[in-house]
């Protein structure tokens, strides 16, 4: 006798997984952005110093580095808040990818190879959020 493959996708479970992934993304962004706002400029000073090192193979103009570092907390808070909306989920997840790729690029320039590798986890988190369907509401599960 042949066994039937009884594996099937449970749509509600997939929507729950998306909710967990998106909640994680929101928490990461809001925590990171808030901590940068309350760092007293420490975040920007620290990374400006790293990007100014003369030993780096790739150097960026300091105006670009300072401008980008000054908007990072706003990007994080904005993306975190935008991810709360189901309506703009697709656009915001692509914003997440763009932001995470920019951070990956920054770590590459700084030659922080372990951080470059760790950024891939954030890319995969976004992929999970992108491909999984969302519940209609944050506060109740859709019917089966």
N, C-alpha and C positions, 0 to 999 in steps of 0.2 A: 504494500500500500504506500502511496505517496502522501507525505504530509503536506498540507496546505501551508503556505506562508501566511501566518496570522498577524504579521506586523502591519500596522497601518498608522498613518499619521493622525494624531488627535489634534484637531484644529484649535480647540480651547487650550490645550497644553502648549502648542506652538505660540499662541498669543500670550500665554503666561510667560513663556521664555523671553519673548520680545519685550514684555513689560519689565522683566528683571534686567535685561541687557540695557534697555533705555534708561531705567532708573539708575543703573550703575554709571552710565555715561553722564547723566545729569549730575549725580553726586560728585563725580570726578571733576567736572567742569566748574561747578559752583564752589566746591572746596578750593580748587586751585586758584580760581579768580579772586575769591574772597581773601585767601591767604596773601596773594600778591598785593591787594589793596591795603592790607594791614601790615605789610612788611616795612613800612617807613622808607620806601625806596631801595631797600636792600636787594630785592629781586633784580631790579634794573641795574644797580651798581655792580652786582656780582657778575651778571652775564655780560655787561658792557666790558668789564675787565677781561673776561675770558675771550671775547671776540677780538679784543685789541692785542692779544698776544702776538708777538712777532714770529713765533715758531710755527704758526699755522700755515699749512700749504695753501689754503684758500683764504683770502682776506676780503671782507666786505667793507664798503665805505661806512664809517662810523655813523653817519646820518641815517642810513638805512637800518642799521642795528638798533640805534636809539629809538627811532620812530616805531619799528616793529615791537620792540620790548615795551614801549609805552602803551601800545594798543592791545597787547596780549591779554591783560585782565578783562578788558571790555569784550574782547572776542569770547573769552571763556564764559563770562557771565551771560552774554547775549546768546551764545549757542546753548548753554545750559537751560536758560529760560525758554528758548524756542523749541527745544526738544520736548518740552511738556505738552506742546500742542500736537495732537494727532494730525491736524490739517496740514501742517508744514513739515511733517516728519521726514519725507523724502528729501526736500531741499536741505533741511538741517543736517541730515546724515551726510549728505555730500559736503556740506560745510565742515562737518566733523572730519571727513577724510582730508579735505584741503588743509585744515588746521593741523591735523596730526602729521601730514606729509611735510608741512613747513617746519614742524618741530623736529621731525626725523632729519630733514635737511640741515637744520641748525646743529643737531648733535653730530651729524656727519662732518660738518665744517670744523667743529671742535674736536674731531677725532675721538669721540666718546663712543667706541664701537659697541660696548655692552648696552648703552642707552639706545643706539640705533636698532639693535636687535630687539630690545624691549618694546620699542614703539610698534613693532609688528603686532603685538597683542592688542593694542588699541585699534589698529586697522581691522583686525579680525572681529573685535567687539562691534565695530561699526558695521561690518559685513553681516554679522548675525542680526543686528537691528534692522538692517536694510531688507534682508530677504524674508524675515518672518513677518507675518501679518500682525496688526495691532488690534486690541480690543477697542470697541467704540467709546468706552469710558475708562478712565483710570480707576474708578471706584466700584465697578461691578464687572463680573465676567459675562461675556456674551453667552447666550443660550447655546446648548450643544447642537 
